[in-house]
Amino acid sequence: MNKELLVTGGAGFIGLNFVYYILNNTSYNITIIDSLTYASHPKEILKIQHNPRIRFFEGNIINNKDLQIVMDRGYKAIVHFAAESHVDRSIKNSENFIQTNIIGTYRLLQWLSEGYAEKMIHISTDEVYGTLKVDEEAFTERTPISPNNPYSATKASSDLLVRSYFETFKLPLIITRCSNNFGPFQNEEKFIPTIIHNAFHNKTIPVYGDGMQIRDWLFVEDHCRAISLILEKGQIGEVYNIGGGNEDTNLNIVRKILNIMGKSEKLIRYVKDRKGHDRRYAINSNKLQKKLGWKQIVPFDQGLKTTIEWYVKIFKEHSL
């Protein structure tokens, strides 16, 4: 059996957590390609590079010369995490999002079509579905794609490209769409790490608009468990939603974190709302649960405490 995986973006938040999950729970060998952007973790890569099951290559998936280096063997699967993902950055300048999320995915599809992997799992996001009203049913795999910001538009574009290559060329492709992830290694510009960082340093915490935007939160380890299950048992050509089942308002999440950290809600500052800010996301994961038997293991409150403890430890180490 082929025991080789190619993980794109394996030095980033979810990709790195997935690499650790695979190392700890399977016998796969892992080749990582990552361009080491601001959101990557080169120090973590240095820690695991000595592992004989790990190969790391610094490279960009939009560059075929970089991809050619890692395509020196056949892979059980390409697990495609590599993406630009911060909405605010996409609003300011979409160029990198278009290049990485669309062109980069196209490059991988080209290599897949040449037989360098048995299949590819394309990691996407619930944001491609757009927004929900408070009383609407959660997104299912049949919900029409309707992105509302440049980031989600580029992810939706890559999803459609992947779908077209399955339909036209019958390539072995699977798409996953997850709700908002949280956990160790997430970049500090993201929502939960920003709250933890600012609370730890007694800085004001910006809350967009009225703070009543609703998100569905998923602990990153549960997400990685789902991807691993899809890798083994997922049906080619399918889309699988991976939801947290933990809907809450942004304001309530801020308050929960401040309460756990023993900080005052006086740190909260309301700021002008983000352009095109989706009001609510919610993912229906019934298909994944019924077809493949996935279920969450980490309760939200436990995952949140684990996440806070991880960041606080990092902040304390940096202050020494």
N, C-alpha and C positions, 0 to 999 in steps of 0.2 A: 504493500500500500504506500502511495505517495504521502510522505509526512512533511512536505515543505509548504510553508505559507509565505506569501509576499504581503506585507502590511504597509500600505502607503500612509504617510502621516503618523507613523508609529512612535514619534517623539512628542506628539501633541497630547492634549488632555485625554480624550477617549481612547485614542490609538495606543498610548502608553499604558493605560489601565488594561486594555485588551491584551497587550503583549505580556504583562505580568500575569493576567488571568490564564493565558494559554501556557505560559511557562509553569505555572503552579498546578494546573489541572489536566494537562495533556502531554503527549510526547512529541508534539510537532516541533520541527526546526523552523525558525522565523528569520526571514530576511526583511529588514526595515529600510525603506527609503523615505527620507524626510529632508526638506530644504532648510530646516533649522531656522524658522522665522522667530519673531519675538514671542510667539506662543508655545514654542517647543522647549524641551528640557534636555539640553546636551549633557548636563551633569548626570542625569539618570541613565542616559545612554552609555556614558563612560563606566557607570557602575555595573552594567549588565553585559558590556561588550566582551568580557572575559569568558562569559558562558559559552561553551562550545555549540549550543543550540541557536545562538544569535549571530547574525551578520548585519552590520549597519553600513549604509551608504548615504552620504550626504548628496542629495540630488533633487532636482525639481521635475515633477511628473509632466510638465509641459515641454520638457527637453528630451527628445528621443534619444540623444546620445547618453543622457543619464539613465534612461530606462534600459537602454541596450546593455549597460553594465550589469544590471540586476537580472536581466533575462538570459542568464547563463545556464539555466536549468528549467525544468518543468515544475510547475507548482500545483499542489492540490487545489489551491484557491488564491485569488487576489482578494484581500479584504481592504476595501478602498475607503479609508477615512480622510485622506488628505483634502483639505478644503480651507478656504478663507471663510470665517464664520461670524465675525462680529458685525452686527447690524449697523451700529453707529458708523463704523469705518466704511461700510458699503455705501452709506448715504453720502459721506464726504467724497469718496472716490471709489468707483466700482471696477476700475481696470483690473486689479489683482484678482477680484472675485470672478470676473469673466474669464480670465486666463486660467486660473487654477481649477475653478469649479466646472467649467464647461470644456475648455480646450484640454485640460489635464485628463478629464474623464474620457474624452475622445481618444487621446493617445493610448490610454489603457485598453480601450475597446479594440483598437487596432492590433495591439499585441495579443490580446485574448483571441482575436480572429485568426492569428497565426499559430494558435495552439500552444501557447506558453503556459497556460493554466487550464485546469479542468473546469473551472467556473470562476465567476467574480461576484462578490457580494458588495453592492453599492450602498454605502451608509448615507442616508438622507435624514430629513427632519420633518417634523409636523408643520413647520412654518410654510411648507409648500401648499398646504391646504387653505391658507389664508386665516381668516378670523371667524369666531363664533359669537353669537349672542348668548347672554347668560342662560337662557332657557332652551338653547338648541342642543340636539344630541351630539355626542362626541364624534370626532372624525373617525370614519372607517376607511378601509382600503379602497372603497368605491366612491369616496368623497371626491368631487372634481377638484383639480389643482387650480388654485387661485391666489398666487403669491402677491404680497402687498409692499415689499421693499426690495431693493436691489439684491441683497443677500439671498433671500428666499426665491427670487426670480432666477438667479443663477443655479440654485440647487434644483428648482423645478425644471429648468432647462436640461440639466444633466440627467435628471430622472427620465425625462421624455426621450433623451438621446439613448439612454440605456434600454428603455422599453422598445424603441424603434429597432435597435440592433437585435433584440430578442425576436421581435415579430418578423423582421425582414431577413435576418441572417441565421436565425435560430441559435444564436450564441447562448451559452449557459450562464444566465444572469439572474440575480435575485436582488430586489430592492428592499431595504429596511427604512422605516421612518420612525424616529423616536421623539418622545416629548423632552422637555428641558432636563438636561443632565446636571448633576452636581456631584462633587466629591473631590478627592485629592488630585492635584496637578492641574486644576483648571486655572487659566490665566486670570490675573487679578482685575482685569477690566470687565469681567463678566459679573452678573448681578450678585450672586451669593458671595463670591470672594471679595467683591468690593465692599459689601456690608461688613464682612468679618474684618477686613483690613482697616477700614475707617473706624470701626468700633474699637478695635484693639489699640489704635493710635489716637483715640478720642477726637477724631475728625468728623465733620458733618457728613451725613449720609444722604446723597441725593435720591429723591424719589420722583419719578416722572409723573407729571399731571396730578391726578387725585390718588394715585397708588392703587386703584381698584382694578387694574389689569389682572386677569386670572391666568395662571400658568399651571401646567400639570407636571409635577416634579418626579424625576426618576433617578435613583442612586446609580452612579456609573457602574458599579460592580454588577448590579442586576441587568443593566444594559449589555455588559460584556458577556454575561451568562446567556442572554438571549441570542446574541450574535453567534456564540459558540454552538448553541443548539441548532440554529439555522444553518450554520456551516455543515453540520453533520446530517441534519434531517430535512432541511428546507427544500421545497419543491422548486425546480427551475422555472423561471418565468413569473413567479409570484411576488407580490408585495406583502410585507409583514409590518404591521404597526406594533411599536413597542412603547407602551404607555406606563406612566407611573401610578395612575389612579390616585394622585395626591394633588387635587386642585386647591389652590389657595390664591388670595390676592397678593400682589407684591408688598403691599403695606403690612399685611399680616406676617409675611415671611421676615420682613425687617424687624418687626416687633418680637417675633419668636427668637431670632438670633440675638437681639439686644437683651432679652430676658435670660437666655442661656449664659450669655457673657457677663451678665450683671451690669449692663450699661443703661444709661438713661435714654428714654425716647426723645429727650430734648435734642439729641444729635440729628434727628430727622429734619431734612430740609426739602420742601417741595420745589421742584424746578419745572421749567417749561417742558411740555410733553414732547416726546420724540416724533418726528415726522412719520406718518404712515404707521403709527403704533397700533399693532393688533390688540384687540380688547381681550380676547380669550382664546386659549388653546386647550383642547382636551382630546385625548387619544383613547379609542376603543381597541383593546388588545385581545378581544375574544377569539379572533382567528388564531393568533399565536398560541393562546392558552389551550384551545380545543384541539387544534391540529397537531401541535408539537409538544404540548404538555408543559409549557413554560409558566412559571409563576414567580412573583417577587418574593424575595427572602428577607430583604432589609427594610424594616419599617421606616417611614419617613423621619420620624423624630430621632431614631437611632442613627440613621445615615447623616442627619444634620449635625448631631453631636460629634460623630466621628470626623466629619468634615471640619467643623470648628476646631476640634482638638489638633487636627493635622496642620491647619494654617497657623494656629497660635504657636505651635512648636516651631514652625519655620520662622515666624516673625521674631520669636525669642532668640533663636539661633543667630539670626541676622543682626540682632541688637547687641550681641556679645562682643 
